[in-house]
Amino acid sequence: MSRENTTQEEPTRRDYMKYGGAVAVGGFLAGCTDDSSSGSEPEDSTESTPTATPEQAGDGESTPSATETETNTDEKSYSASMPPMGELTLEEPPSTWVGGLGFTADVLTALGQADGAVGMADPRFWYQGFYDFLDGVTVPAKDELTKYTTTERNTDLEALYDLDPDLVAFDPNPLLAIYGLDTEEAEEIQENIAPWFGNESRRKRFDGWTHWPVGESYPYMSIPEYIPKYAALFGEQERGQAILDLYEPFIEDIRSRVPEETERRTMALVNGRYNPENRDGWLVYNPKSEVEKTWGKKQYRDLDVTDAFEGAYSGQTSVKMGYEGLLEYDPDVIIFNFGITYRDFQGKNLIQQQRELLQDHPVGSQLTAVKNDDLYLGGTPYQGPIINLFQTEMAAKQLYPDEFGSYPGYGEIPEDEQLFDRGRLADIINGNI
């Protein structure tokens, strides 16, 4: 695809985007050398190296606020700053974009920008089931989105050239650390295709994480910090503020209602894909995030969960247990991480298989969680504000039914038992602010 047009004298929209990105990198390099945030160990042991799969793999200073400015000619510009790429200024909001593994897709859906999605690093991991519970909210089907990583774990530059997006709404460093991208190719994408704009803060960044283009570790970001930044870049400040006005009071209310520690049920967060064939034990994750701003397990942090396996991890983020080990710690509740994804994955219900393993085993069937049928679907870690609202509500009901009401199983919760206003959320997403 040719990127040259020698007959065009006026700068193109792409030129504006490239210029903004180039200035951003230089400005951020000058101001980021004091950042000390870093991550040396993954939160999930199955993703402890850069070869981890996306379905298993992953506090700094707060970042500068995003702004929208007016030029002297009364033409709007769209400007926002986000580490590691720094400030980006556009003359027009992006009309097409590519995302990563689901997080920014959910953020941009909240801002009414879902129809601009044309590709993702791996669309399979953008969980879309919760949108079915929001009237009028539609998103592109996952099979309509181009996957720009390969089965050989490389980044497909040709796919990105063909898509020709206005924005790569993703941190380049996961592609550099996991998907075979090199820094020259990252620069090529920035220069010839579209500017990068993203920050990977799902979990603590593992050893071997890259820090392009800043050369040093860069701050983590919480879910509420992304919203005004993407909102400014897309000219959706009012919608972004409306999302925050719904989201933040909900989280504050949930936190305020968590029962006292002595009244909380203990939980185990079990890998939802690892053991459907009963191969070599159960992989149990520490549900508590080591880095405060990470969002992969945010609902469990906000719910201040009591981990049945606390003290069992020996400095790691997960531990493998046999049936006897599970019974030794005997959690009141078992939640299958990624359960909403793996209840229907490549034609199989991996969660039901694991439930049956526990129920049919002479030791597993003695577990308190099994005897009381407290075996639940967990959420996807790739959660922006919409998904996190649903998943926080889901986990609150699973863990503390006396306070938040019982969890009826996956599906629409009756209106009088809902913990946040679906109608208001749908209105915001649909532009009825």
Contacts in CASP RR format, 6 or more apart in sequence:
PFRMAT RR
TARGET T0000
AUTHOR 0000-0000-0000
METHOD contacts of the structure
MODEL  1
MSRENTTQEEPTRRDYMKYGGAVAVGGFLAGCTDDSSSGSEPEDSTESTP
TATPEQAGDGESTPSATETETNTDEKSYSASMPPMGELTLEEPPSTWVGG
LGFTADVLTALGQADGAVGMADPRFWYQGFYDFLDGVTVPAKDELTKYTT
TERNTDLEALYDLDPDLVAFDPNPLLAIYGLDTEEAEEIQENIAPWFGNE
SRRKRFDGWTHWPVGESYPYMSIPEYIPKYAALFGEQERGQAILDLYEPF
IEDIRSRVPEETERRTMALVNGRYNPENRDGWLVYNPKSEVEKTWGKKQY
RDLDVTDAFEGAYSGQTSVKMGYEGLLEYDPDVIIFNFGITYRDFQGKNL
IQQQRELLQDHPVGSQLTAVKNDDLYLGGTPYQGPIINLFQTEMAAKQLY
PDEFGSYPGYGEIPEDEQLFDRGRLADIINGNI
1 161 0 8 1.000
1 162 0 8 1.000
1 164 0 8 1.000
3 192 0 8 1.000
5 12 0 8 1.000
11 19 0 8 1.000
13 91 0 8 1.000
13 92 0 8 1.000
13 166 0 8 1.000
14 194 0 8 1.000
16 89 0 8 1.000
16 90 0 8 1.000
16 91 0 8 1.000
16 92 0 8 1.000
17 88 0 8 1.000
17 90 0 8 1.000
17 166 0 8 1.000
17 167 0 8 1.000
17 194 0 8 1.000
17 195 0 8 1.000
18 190 0 8 1.000
18 191 0 8 1.000
18 195 0 8 1.000
19 89 0 8 1.000
20 87 0 8 1.000
20 88 0 8 1.000
20 89 0 8 1.000
20 90 0 8 1.000
20 195 0 8 1.000
21 85 0 8 1.000
21 87 0 8 1.000
21 88 0 8 1.000
21 89 0 8 1.000
21 190 0 8 1.000
21 195 0 8 1.000
22 190 0 8 1.000
22 191 0 8 1.000
23 87 0 8 1.000
23 89 0 8 1.000
24 81 0 8 1.000
24 85 0 8 1.000
24 86 0 8 1.000
24 87 0 8 1.000
24 88 0 8 1.000
24 89 0 8 1.000
24 195 0 8 1.000
25 85 0 8 1.000
25 86 0 8 1.000
25 190 0 8 1.000
25 213 0 8 1.000
27 86 0 8 1.000
27 87 0 8 1.000
28 81 0 8 1.000
28 83 0 8 1.000
28 84 0 8 1.000
28 85 0 8 1.000
28 86 0 8 1.000
28 87 0 8 1.000
28 213 0 8 1.000
28 214 0 8 1.000
29 213 0 8 1.000
29 214 0 8 1.000
29 215 0 8 1.000
32 83 0 8 1.000
32 84 0 8 1.000
32 214 0 8 1.000
32 216 0 8 1.000
32 218 0 8 1.000
33 214 0 8 1.000
33 216 0 8 1.000
35 60 0 8 1.000
35 61 0 8 1.000
35 83 0 8 1.000
35 214 0 8 1.000
35 216 0 8 1.000
35 217 0 8 1.000
35 218 0 8 1.000
35 219 0 8 1.000
36 217 0 8 1.000
37 59 0 8 1.000
37 60 0 8 1.000
37 61 0 8 1.000
37 217 0 8 1.000
37 218 0 8 1.000
37 219 0 8 1.000
37 220 0 8 1.000
37 291 0 8 1.000
38 205 0 8 1.000
38 209 0 8 1.000
38 217 0 8 1.000
39 204 0 8 1.000
39 205 0 8 1.000
39 206 0 8 1.000
39 207 0 8 1.000
39 209 0 8 1.000
39 217 0 8 1.000
39 291 0 8 1.000
40 204 0 8 1.000
40 205 0 8 1.000
40 206 0 8 1.000
40 207 0 8 1.000
41 48 0 8 1.000
41 204 0 8 1.000
41 206 0 8 1.000
41 207 0 8 1.000
41 290 0 8 1.000
41 316 0 8 1.000
41 317 0 8 1.000
42 48 0 8 1.000
42 52 0 8 1.000
42 57 0 8 1.000
42 58 0 8 1.000
42 203 0 8 1.000
42 204 0 8 1.000
42 206 0 8 1.000
42 317 0 8 1.000
43 58 0 8 1.000
43 203 0 8 1.000
43 204 0 8 1.000
43 285 0 8 1.000
43 286 0 8 1.000
43 289 0 8 1.000
43 290 0 8 1.000
43 294 0 8 1.000
43 296 0 8 1.000
43 297 0 8 1.000
43 317 0 8 1.000
44 52 0 8 1.000
44 56 0 8 1.000
44 57 0 8 1.000
44 58 0 8 1.000
44 203 0 8 1.000
44 271 0 8 1.000
44 285 0 8 1.000
44 317 0 8 1.000
44 318 0 8 1.000
45 283 0 8 1.000
45 316 0 8 1.000
45 317 0 8 1.000
45 318 0 8 1.000
45 319 0 8 1.000
46 52 0 8 1.000
46 53 0 8 1.000
46 56 0 8 1.000
46 57 0 8 1.000
46 271 0 8 1.000
46 274 0 8 1.000
46 283 0 8 1.000
46 318 0 8 1.000
47 53 0 8 1.000
47 56 0 8 1.000
47 57 0 8 1.000
47 58 0 8 1.000
47 206 0 8 1.000
48 206 0 8 1.000
49 206 0 8 1.000
49 207 0 8 1.000
50 177 0 8 1.000
50 178 0 8 1.000
50 206 0 8 1.000
50 208 0 8 1.000
50 209 0 8 1.000
51 153 0 8 1.000
51 178 0 8 1.000
52 58 0 8 1.000
52 178 0 8 1.000
52 206 0 8 1.000
54 101 0 8 1.000
54 121 0 8 1.000
54 122 0 8 1.000
54 125 0 8 1.000
54 178 0 8 1.000
55 125 0 8 1.000
55 273 0 8 1.000
55 338 0 8 1.000
55 341 0 8 1.000
56 271 0 8 1.000
56 273 0 8 1.000
57 178 0 8 1.000
57 206 0 8 1.000
58 174 0 8 1.000
58 200 0 8 1.000
58 202 0 8 1.000
58 203 0 8 1.000
58 204 0 8 1.000
58 205 0 8 1.000
58 206 0 8 1.000
58 296 0 8 1.000
58 381 0 8 1.000
59 219 0 8 1.000
59 220 0 8 1.000
59 291 0 8 1.000
59 292 0 8 1.000
59 293 0 8 1.000
60 219 0 8 1.000
60 220 0 8 1.000
60 291 0 8 1.000
60 293 0 8 1.000
61 219 0 8 1.000
62 219 0 8 1.000
62 225 0 8 1.000
63 81 0 8 1.000
63 82 0 8 1.000
63 83 0 8 1.000
63 219 0 8 1.000
63 221 0 8 1.000
63 225 0 8 1.000
63 229 0 8 1.000
64 81 0 8 1.000
64 87 0 8 1.000
65 228 0 8 1.000
66 79 0 8 1.000
66 80 0 8 1.000
66 81 0 8 1.000
66 82 0 8 1.000
66 228 0 8 1.000
66 229 0 8 1.000
66 231 0 8 1.000
66 232 0 8 1.000
66 233 0 8 1.000
67 79 0 8 1.000
67 80 0 8 1.000
67 232 0 8 1.000
68 76 0 8 1.000
68 77 0 8 1.000
68 78 0 8 1.000
68 79 0 8 1.000
68 232 0 8 1.000
68 235 0 8 1.000
68 237 0 8 1.000
69 76 0 8 1.000
69 77 0 8 1.000
69 79 0 8 1.000
70 76 0 8 1.000
70 77 0 8 1.000
71 77 0 8 1.000
75 91 0 8 1.000
76 235 0 8 1.000
77 89 0 8 1.000
77 90 0 8 1.000
77 91 0 8 1.000
78 89 0 8 1.000
78 90 0 8 1.000
78 91 0 8 1.000
78 92 0 8 1.000
78 93 0 8 1.000
78 232 0 8 1.000
78 233 0 8 1.000
78 234 0 8 1.000
78 235 0 8 1.000
79 87 0 8 1.000
79 88 0 8 1.000
79 89 0 8 1.000
79 90 0 8 1.000
79 232 0 8 1.000
79 233 0 8 1.000
80 87 0 8 1.000
80 88 0 8 1.000
80 197 0 8 1.000
80 228 0 8 1.000
80 229 0 8 1.000
80 230 0 8 1.000
80 232 0 8 1.000
80 233 0 8 1.000
81 87 0 8 1.000
81 88 0 8 1.000
81 229 0 8 1.000
82 88 0 8 1.000
82 197 0 8 1.000
82 198 0 8 1.000
82 199 0 8 1.000
82 221 0 8 1.000
82 226 0 8 1.000
82 229 0 8 1.000
83 199 0 8 1.000
83 214 0 8 1.000
83 218 0 8 1.000
83 219 0 8 1.000
83 221 0 8 1.000
84 171 0 8 1.000
84 173 0 8 1.000
84 199 0 8 1.000
84 211 0 8 1.000
84 212 0 8 1.000
84 213 0 8 1.000
84 214 0 8 1.000
84 218 0 8 1.000
85 172 0 8 1.000
85 195 0 8 1.000
85 196 0 8 1.000
85 197 0 8 1.000
85 198 0 8 1.000
85 213 0 8 1.000
88 195 0 8 1.000
88 197 0 8 1.000
88 233 0 8 1.000
90 233 0 8 1.000
93 233 0 8 1.000
93 234 0 8 1.000
93 235 0 8 1.000
93 236 0 8 1.000
94 116 0 8 1.000
94 165 0 8 1.000
94 166 0 8 1.000
94 167 0 8 1.000
94 194 0 8 1.000
94 233 0 8 1.000
94 234 0 8 1.000
95 116 0 8 1.000
95 166 0 8 1.000
96 116 0 8 1.000
96 117 0 8 1.000
96 118 0 8 1.000
96 163 0 8 1.000
96 164 0 8 1.000
96 165 0 8 1.000
96 166 0 8 1.000
96 167 0 8 1.000
97 108 0 8 1.000
97 113 0 8 1.000
97 116 0 8 1.000
97 117 0 8 1.000
97 118 0 8 1.000
97 165 0 8 1.000
97 166 0 8 1.000
97 167 0 8 1.000
97 168 0 8 1.000
97 169 0 8 1.000
97 194 0 8 1.000
98 117 0 8 1.000
98 118 0 8 1.000
98 119 0 8 1.000
98 120 0 8 1.000
98 121 0 8 1.000
98 146 0 8 1.000
98 148 0 8 1.000
98 160 0 8 1.000
98 163 0 8 1.000
98 165 0 8 1.000
98 167 0 8 1.000
98 168 0 8 1.000
98 169 0 8 1.000
98 170 0 8 1.000
98 194 0 8 1.000
99 105 0 8 1.000
99 117 0 8 1.000
99 119 0 8 1.000
99 120 0 8 1.000
99 121 0 8 1.000
99 168 0 8 1.000
99 169 0 8 1.000
99 170 0 8 1.000
100 120 0 8 1.000
100 121 0 8 1.000
100 122 0 8 1.000
100 169 0 8 1.000
100 170 0 8 1.000
100 174 0 8 1.000
101 120 0 8 1.000
101 121 0 8 1.000
101 122 0 8 1.000
101 125 0 8 1.000
101 126 0 8 1.000
101 382 0 8 1.000
102 120 0 8 1.000
102 125 0 8 1.000
102 126 0 8 1.000
102 127 0 8 1.000
102 382 0 8 1.000
103 202 0 8 1.000
103 295 0 8 1.000
103 382 0 8 1.000
103 383 0 8 1.000
103 384 0 8 1.000
104 169 0 8 1.000
104 170 0 8 1.000
104 198 0 8 1.000
104 226 0 8 1.000
104 230 0 8 1.000
105 114 0 8 1.000
105 117 0 8 1.000
105 120 0 8 1.000
105 126 0 8 1.000
105 139 0 8 1.000
105 169 0 8 1.000
106 126 0 8 1.000
106 382 0 8 1.000
106 383 0 8 1.000
106 384 0 8 1.000
106 385 0 8 1.000
106 386 0 8 1.000
106 387 0 8 1.000
107 223 0 8 1.000
107 226 0 8 1.000
107 227 0 8 1.000
107 230 0 8 1.000
107 384 0 8 1.000
107 385 0 8 1.000
108 114 0 8 1.000
108 116 0 8 1.000
108 117 0 8 1.000
108 169 0 8 1.000
108 230 0 8 1.000
108 234 0 8 1.000
109 131 0 8 1.000
109 137 0 8 1.000
109 139 0 8 1.000
109 386 0 8 1.000
109 429 0 8 1.000
110 227 0 8 1.000
110 239 0 8 1.000
110 240 0 8 1.000
110 243 0 8 1.000
110 384 0 8 1.000
110 385 0 8 1.000
110 386 0 8 1.000
110 428 0 8 1.000
110 429 0 8 1.000
111 227 0 8 1.000
111 230 0 8 1.000
111 231 0 8 1.000
111 234 0 8 1.000
111 236 0 8 1.000
111 239 0 8 1.000
111 240 0 8 1.000
111 243 0 8 1.000
111 429 0 8 1.000
112 236 0 8 1.000
112 239 0 8 1.000
112 429 0 8 1.000
112 430 0 8 1.000
112 431 0 8 1.000
113 230 0 8 1.000
113 234 0 8 1.000
113 236 0 8 1.000
114 137 0 8 1.000
114 138 0 8 1.000
114 139 0 8 1.000
114 140 0 8 1.000
115 138 0 8 1.000
115 139 0 8 1.000
115 140 0 8 1.000
116 140 0 8 1.000
117 139 0 8 1.000
117 140 0 8 1.000
117 145 0 8 1.000
118 145 0 8 1.000
118 146 0 8 1.000
118 163 0 8 1.000
118 165 0 8 1.000
119 145 0 8 1.000
119 146 0 8 1.000
119 147 0 8 1.000
119 148 0 8 1.000
119 163 0 8 1.000
119 165 0 8 1.000
120 126 0 8 1.000
120 145 0 8 1.000
120 146 0 8 1.000
120 147 0 8 1.000
120 148 0 8 1.000
121 147 0 8 1.000
121 148 0 8 1.000
121 149 0 8 1.000
121 170 0 8 1.000
121 174 0 8 1.000
121 175 0 8 1.000
121 179 0 8 1.000
122 147 0 8 1.000
122 149 0 8 1.000
123 142 0 8 1.000
123 143 0 8 1.000
123 145 0 8 1.000
123 147 0 8 1.000
124 142 0 8 1.000
125 341 0 8 1.000
125 380 0 8 1.000
125 382 0 8 1.000
126 142 0 8 1.000
126 145 0 8 1.000
126 382 0 8 1.000
127 340 0 8 1.000
127 341 0 8 1.000
127 379 0 8 1.000
127 380 0 8 1.000
127 382 0 8 1.000
127 383 0 8 1.000
127 387 0 8 1.000
128 139 0 8 1.000
128 142 0 8 1.000
129 340 0 8 1.000
130 386 0 8 1.000
130 387 0 8 1.000
130 390 0 8 1.000
131 137 0 8 1.000
131 138 0 8 1.000
131 139 0 8 1.000
131 386 0 8 1.000
133 390 0 8 1.000
133 411 0 8 1.000
133 412 0 8 1.000
133 422 0 8 1.000
134 386 0 8 1.000
134 422 0 8 1.000
134 423 0 8 1.000
134 425 0 8 1.000
134 426 0 8 1.000
134 429 0 8 1.000
135 422 0 8 1.000
135 423 0 8 1.000
135 426 0 8 1.000
136 426 0 8 1.000
136 430 0 8 1.000
137 426 0 8 1.000
137 429 0 8 1.000
137 430 0 8 1.000
146 159 0 8 1.000
146 162 0 8 1.000
146 163 0 8 1.000
147 156 0 8 1.000
147 159 0 8 1.000
148 155 0 8 1.000
148 156 0 8 1.000
148 159 0 8 1.000
148 160 0 8 1.000
148 163 0 8 1.000
149 155 0 8 1.000
149 156 0 8 1.000
149 175 0 8 1.000
149 179 0 8 1.000
150 156 0 8 1.000
153 178 0 8 1.000
153 179 0 8 1.000
153 180 0 8 1.000
154 179 0 8 1.000
154 180 0 8 1.000
154 181 0 8 1.000
155 175 0 8 1.000
155 179 0 8 1.000
155 180 0 8 1.000
155 181 0 8 1.000
155 185 0 8 1.000
157 185 0 8 1.000
157 188 0 8 1.000
157 189 0 8 1.000
160 168 0 8 1.000
160 189 0 8 1.000
160 193 0 8 1.000
161 192 0 8 1.000
161 193 0 8 1.000
164 193 0 8 1.000
164 194 0 8 1.000
165 193 0 8 1.000
165 194 0 8 1.000
166 194 0 8 1.000
167 194 0 8 1.000
167 195 0 8 1.000
167 197 0 8 1.000
167 233 0 8 1.000
168 189 0 8 1.000
168 193 0 8 1.000
168 194 0 8 1.000
168 195 0 8 1.000
168 196 0 8 1.000
168 197 0 8 1.000
169 197 0 8 1.000
169 198 0 8 1.000
169 230 0 8 1.000
170 196 0 8 1.000
170 197 0 8 1.000
170 198 0 8 1.000
170 200 0 8 1.000
171 196 0 8 1.000
171 198 0 8 1.000
171 199 0 8 1.000
171 200 0 8 1.000
172 181 0 8 1.000
172 186 0 8 1.000
172 189 0 8 1.000
172 196 0 8 1.000
172 212 0 8 1.000
173 200 0 8 1.000
173 205 0 8 1.000
173 209 0 8 1.000
173 210 0 8 1.000
173 211 0 8 1.000
173 212 0 8 1.000
174 200 0 8 1.000
175 181 0 8 1.000
175 186 0 8 1.000
176 182 0 8 1.000
176 183 0 8 1.000
176 186 0 8 1.000
176 210 0 8 1.000
176 212 0 8 1.000
177 206 0 8 1.000
177 208 0 8 1.000
177 209 0 8 1.000
177 210 0 8 1.000
183 212 0 8 1.000
183 213 0 8 1.000
186 196 0 8 1.000
186 212 0 8 1.000
186 213 0 8 1.000
189 196 0 8 1.000
190 196 0 8 1.000
197 230 0 8 1.000
197 233 0 8 1.000
199 218 0 8 1.000
199 219 0 8 1.000
199 220 0 8 1.000
199 221 0 8 1.000
199 226 0 8 1.000
201 220 0 8 1.000
201 221 0 8 1.000
201 222 0 8 1.000
201 291 0 8 1.000
201 293 0 8 1.000
201 294 0 8 1.000
201 295 0 8 1.000
202 294 0 8 1.000
202 295 0 8 1.000
202 296 0 8 1.000
202 381 0 8 1.000
202 382 0 8 1.000
203 289 0 8 1.000
203 291 0 8 1.000
203 294 0 8 1.000
203 296 0 8 1.000
203 297 0 8 1.000
203 381 0 8 1.000
204 289 0 8 1.000
204 290 0 8 1.000
204 291 0 8 1.000
204 294 0 8 1.000
205 217 0 8 1.000
211 217 0 8 1.000
211 218 0 8 1.000
220 291 0 8 1.000
220 292 0 8 1.000
220 293 0 8 1.000
220 294 0 8 1.000
221 293 0 8 1.000
222 292 0 8 1.000
222 293 0 8 1.000
222 295 0 8 1.000
223 247 0 8 1.000
223 295 0 8 1.000
223 298 0 8 1.000
223 383 0 8 1.000
223 384 0 8 1.000
223 385 0 8 1.000
223 388 0 8 1.000
224 244 0 8 1.000
224 247 0 8 1.000
224 248 0 8 1.000
224 385 0 8 1.000
225 293 0 8 1.000
226 384 0 8 1.000
227 240 0 8 1.000
227 243 0 8 1.000
227 244 0 8 1.000
227 247 0 8 1.000
227 385 0 8 1.000
228 237 0 8 1.000
228 240 0 8 1.000
228 241 0 8 1.000
228 244 0 8 1.000
230 236 0 8 1.000
231 237 0 8 1.000
231 239 0 8 1.000
231 240 0 8 1.000
231 241 0 8 1.000
238 433 0 8 1.000
239 428 0 8 1.000
239 429 0 8 1.000
239 431 0 8 1.000
239 433 0 8 1.000
240 428 0 8 1.000
242 428 0 8 1.000
242 433 0 8 1.000
243 385 0 8 1.000
243 428 0 8 1.000
246 389 0 8 1.000
246 420 0 8 1.000
246 421 0 8 1.000
246 424 0 8 1.000
246 425 0 8 1.000
246 428 0 8 1.000
247 385 0 8 1.000
247 388 0 8 1.000
247 389 0 8 1.000
250 389 0 8 1.000
250 392 0 8 1.000
250 419 0 8 1.000
250 420 0 8 1.000
251 302 0 8 1.000
251 392 0 8 1.000
254 302 0 8 1.000
254 303 0 8 1.000
254 392 0 8 1.000
254 396 0 8 1.000
254 404 0 8 1.000
254 419 0 8 1.000
255 302 0 8 1.000
255 303 0 8 1.000
255 304 0 8 1.000
257 403 0 8 1.000
257 404 0 8 1.000
258 264 0 8 1.000
258 303 0 8 1.000
258 304 0 8 1.000
258 400 0 8 1.000
258 403 0 8 1.000
259 400 0 8 1.000
259 402 0 8 1.000
259 403 0 8 1.000
261 304 0 8 1.000
261 306 0 8 1.000
263 402 0 8 1.000
264 304 0 8 1.000
264 305 0 8 1.000
264 306 0 8 1.000
264 399 0 8 1.000
264 400 0 8 1.000
265 306 0 8 1.000
265 332 0 8 1.000
265 333 0 8 1.000
265 374 0 8 1.000
265 399 0 8 1.000
265 400 0 8 1.000
266 306 0 8 1.000
266 307 0 8 1.000
266 308 0 8 1.000
266 331 0 8 1.000
266 332 0 8 1.000
266 333 0 8 1.000
267 287 0 8 1.000
267 300 0 8 1.000
267 305 0 8 1.000
267 306 0 8 1.000
267 307 0 8 1.000
267 308 0 8 1.000
267 331 0 8 1.000
267 332 0 8 1.000
267 333 0 8 1.000
267 334 0 8 1.000
267 335 0 8 1.000
267 399 0 8 1.000
268 284 0 8 1.000
268 307 0 8 1.000
268 308 0 8 1.000
268 309 0 8 1.000
268 326 0 8 1.000
268 329 0 8 1.000
268 331 0 8 1.000
268 333 0 8 1.000
268 334 0 8 1.000
268 335 0 8 1.000
268 369 0 8 1.000
269 284 0 8 1.000
269 285 0 8 1.000
269 286 0 8 1.000
269 287 0 8 1.000
269 297 0 8 1.000
269 300 0 8 1.000
269 307 0 8 1.000
269 335 0 8 1.000
269 337 0 8 1.000
270 282 0 8 1.000
270 283 0 8 1.000
270 284 0 8 1.000
270 285 0 8 1.000
270 334 0 8 1.000
270 335 0 8 1.000
270 336 0 8 1.000
270 337 0 8 1.000
270 354 0 8 1.000
271 282 0 8 1.000
271 283 0 8 1.000
271 284 0 8 1.000
271 285 0 8 1.000
271 318 0 8 1.000
271 336 0 8 1.000
271 337 0 8 1.000
271 338 0 8 1.000
272 336 0 8 1.000
272 337 0 8 1.000
272 338 0 8 1.000
272 339 0 8 1.000
272 342 0 8 1.000
272 350 0 8 1.000
272 351 0 8 1.000
272 354 0 8 1.000
273 338 0 8 1.000
273 342 0 8 1.000
273 345 0 8 1.000
273 350 0 8 1.000
274 281 0 8 1.000
274 282 0 8 1.000
274 283 0 8 1.000
275 281 0 8 1.000
275 282 0 8 1.000
275 283 0 8 1.000
275 354 0 8 1.000
275 357 0 8 1.000
276 348 0 8 1.000
276 350 0 8 1.000
276 353 0 8 1.000
276 354 0 8 1.000
276 357 0 8 1.000
277 353 0 8 1.000
278 357 0 8 1.000
280 320 0 8 1.000
281 320 0 8 1.000
281 321 0 8 1.000
281 322 0 8 1.000
281 323 0 8 1.000
282 320 0 8 1.000
282 321 0 8 1.000
282 322 0 8 1.000
282 323 0 8 1.000
282 326 0 8 1.000
283 318 0 8 1.000
283 319 0 8 1.000
283 320 0 8 1.000
284 309 0 8 1.000
284 312 0 8 1.000
284 318 0 8 1.000
284 319 0 8 1.000
284 320 0 8 1.000
284 321 0 8 1.000
284 326 0 8 1.000
285 297 0 8 1.000
285 317 0 8 1.000
285 318 0 8 1.000
285 337 0 8 1.000
286 307 0 8 1.000
286 309 0 8 1.000
286 310 0 8 1.000
286 313 0 8 1.000
286 317 0 8 1.000
286 318 0 8 1.000
287 297 0 8 1.000
287 300 0 8 1.000
287 305 0 8 1.000
287 307 0 8 1.000
288 297 0 8 1.000
288 300 0 8 1.000
288 301 0 8 1.000
288 305 0 8 1.000
288 307 0 8 1.000
289 296 0 8 1.000
289 297 0 8 1.000
289 298 0 8 1.000
289 300 0 8 1.000
289 301 0 8 1.000
290 317 0 8 1.000
292 301 0 8 1.000
295 381 0 8 1.000
295 383 0 8 1.000
295 384 0 8 1.000
295 388 0 8 1.000
296 381 0 8 1.000
296 382 0 8 1.000
296 383 0 8 1.000
297 381 0 8 1.000
298 383 0 8 1.000
298 388 0 8 1.000
298 392 0 8 1.000
299 379 0 8 1.000
299 383 0 8 1.000
299 388 0 8 1.000
299 391 0 8 1.000
299 392 0 8 1.000
299 394 0 8 1.000
299 395 0 8 1.000
299 396 0 8 1.000
300 395 0 8 1.000
302 392 0 8 1.000
303 392 0 8 1.000
303 395 0 8 1.000
303 396 0 8 1.000
303 399 0 8 1.000
303 400 0 8 1.000
305 399 0 8 1.000
308 329 0 8 1.000
308 330 0 8 1.000
308 331 0 8 1.000
308 332 0 8 1.000
309 319 0 8 1.000
309 321 0 8 1.000
309 329 0 8 1.000
309 331 0 8 1.000
312 319 0 8 1.000
312 329 0 8 1.000
313 319 0 8 1.000
321 329 0 8 1.000
323 361 0 8 1.000
323 363 0 8 1.000
323 364 0 8 1.000
324 363 0 8 1.000
326 363 0 8 1.000
326 364 0 8 1.000
326 367 0 8 1.000
327 363 0 8 1.000
327 364 0 8 1.000
327 366 0 8 1.000
327 367 0 8 1.000
330 367 0 8 1.000
330 368 0 8 1.000
331 367 0 8 1.000
331 368 0 8 1.000
331 369 0 8 1.000
332 368 0 8 1.000
332 369 0 8 1.000
332 372 0 8 1.000
332 374 0 8 1.000
333 369 0 8 1.000
333 374 0 8 1.000
333 376 0 8 1.000
333 398 0 8 1.000
333 399 0 8 1.000
334 358 0 8 1.000
334 367 0 8 1.000
334 369 0 8 1.000
334 370 0 8 1.000
334 374 0 8 1.000
334 375 0 8 1.000
334 376 0 8 1.000
335 376 0 8 1.000
335 377 0 8 1.000
335 378 0 8 1.000
335 395 0 8 1.000
335 398 0 8 1.000
336 342 0 8 1.000
336 351 0 8 1.000
336 354 0 8 1.000
336 375 0 8 1.000
336 376 0 8 1.000
336 377 0 8 1.000
336 378 0 8 1.000
337 378 0 8 1.000
337 379 0 8 1.000
337 381 0 8 1.000
338 378 0 8 1.000
338 379 0 8 1.000
338 380 0 8 1.000
338 381 0 8 1.000
339 350 0 8 1.000
339 351 0 8 1.000
339 377 0 8 1.000
339 378 0 8 1.000
339 379 0 8 1.000
339 380 0 8 1.000
340 377 0 8 1.000
340 378 0 8 1.000
340 379 0 8 1.000
340 380 0 8 1.000
340 410 0 8 1.000
341 379 0 8 1.000
341 380 0 8 1.000
342 349 0 8 1.000
342 350 0 8 1.000
342 351 0 8 1.000
343 349 0 8 1.000
343 350 0 8 1.000
343 351 0 8 1.000
343 352 0 8 1.000
343 377 0 8 1.000
343 410 0 8 1.000
351 377 0 8 1.000
355 375 0 8 1.000
358 364 0 8 1.000
358 365 0 8 1.000
358 367 0 8 1.000
358 370 0 8 1.000
358 375 0 8 1.000
359 365 0 8 1.000
359 370 0 8 1.000
364 370 0 8 1.000
365 371 0 8 1.000
368 374 0 8 1.000
369 375 0 8 1.000
374 398 0 8 1.000
376 398 0 8 1.000
376 407 0 8 1.000
376 409 0 8 1.000
377 394 0 8 1.000
377 409 0 8 1.000
377 410 0 8 1.000
378 391 0 8 1.000
378 394 0 8 1.000
378 395 0 8 1.000
379 387 0 8 1.000
379 391 0 8 1.000
379 394 0 8 1.000
379 395 0 8 1.000
380 387 0 8 1.000
380 391 0 8 1.000
383 391 0 8 1.000
386 425 0 8 1.000
386 429 0 8 1.000
389 420 0 8 1.000
389 425 0 8 1.000
392 419 0 8 1.000
393 404 0 8 1.000
393 413 0 8 1.000
393 418 0 8 1.000
393 419 0 8 1.000
393 420 0 8 1.000
394 407 0 8 1.000
396 403 0 8 1.000
396 404 0 8 1.000
396 419 0 8 1.000
397 404 0 8 1.000
397 405 0 8 1.000
397 406 0 8 1.000
397 407 0 8 1.000
397 413 0 8 1.000
397 419 0 8 1.000
398 407 0 8 1.000
401 407 0 8 1.000
404 419 0 8 1.000
405 417 0 8 1.000
408 414 0 8 1.000
408 417 0 8 1.000
415 422 0 8 1.000
427 433 0 8 1.000
END
